[in-house]
């Protein structure tokens, strides 16, 4: 069996070395600061160096204790009073330790000779200021670094989450679009089946219309957006199929107000409204079935109104709003036009009505033309 040695991540070692180097640099500067700060009025530099060397571990220990234990253990976890209590204990301990170090240097190193010491060596306030200046500087630098690291990590997580959400959204849209074709084909084949049972002469024409529709769905609407003009032409073709099926018994009104050439829309988005009008409305009407479709285009504003007859005696009153096609289109509207659509479904005693408003996009060709002109 071949054993492969474990290799550290190429980014892990340099990052740690850089951190160690930053800490070493900080403490070298701090040590020099101690020598200058406590020996500025003292000519015996040997005694000052010894005093700074003894005080230096106290500064390091207190700094790391505050930054890596007290602050993350109590302050960041919502225990401010415990943090303050331990902070007071730490302050008292460092004061006592500084006084012990001063006495040790005075007794052992300078041999009770005051002239060898800085006069401020027994000034409690001065000692605390010198010590805590370094401690607070270290904690402040580390907390600023920590804040930047947290912000960087949050940005990375947000980016990862955004990418994941986009992938999920794209997958869901593909699934929803995949559901449209079999749902539409099922309904249209039902229409064709009814005509063949009646041995209608309209069946061949219906097959041709269905062929055109399948050609559009399979080859012309595989993009996220298609031109509104081609989408409306596809819907008109569908209406022709329904006219063939119902004949003169159906009162169909289709009104288009506006120019669709410069706009684009998600493919097969409006088909469910048309299908539901016939499947759950006209096919269940006893007499005088009708479908009124009004489309108005004003700039980028697209308004659709579908109103159809309904059989008030039908038991499944909620069938219109519970259909697969309508659920599908509602979900697609939420995904594709989250803040650019308004959908209103109005069930009445003898009618169903749908009102849809969309803020559509200008076609890519028009956008490029405008950019080139500007």
Secondary structure, 3 states (H helix, E strand, C coil): CCCCCCCCCCCHHHHHHHHHHHHHHHHHHHHHHHHHHHCCCCCCHHHHHHHHHHHHHHHHHHHHHHHHHHHHHHHCCCCHHHHHHHHHHHHHHHHHHHHHHHHHHHHHHCCCCHHHCCHHHHCHHHHHHHHHHHHHHHHHHHHHHHHHHHHHHHHHHHHHHHHHHHHHHHHHHHHHHHHHHHHHHHHHHHHHHHHHHCCCCCHHHHHHHHHHHHHHHHHHCCCCCEEHHHHHHHHHHHHHHHHHHHHHHCEEEEEEECCCCCEEECCCCCHHHHHHHHHHHHHHCCCCCEEEEEEEEECCEEEEEEEEECCCCCCCCCHHHHCHHHHHHHHHHHHHCCCCEEEEEEECCCEEEEEEEEECEECHHHHHHHHHHC
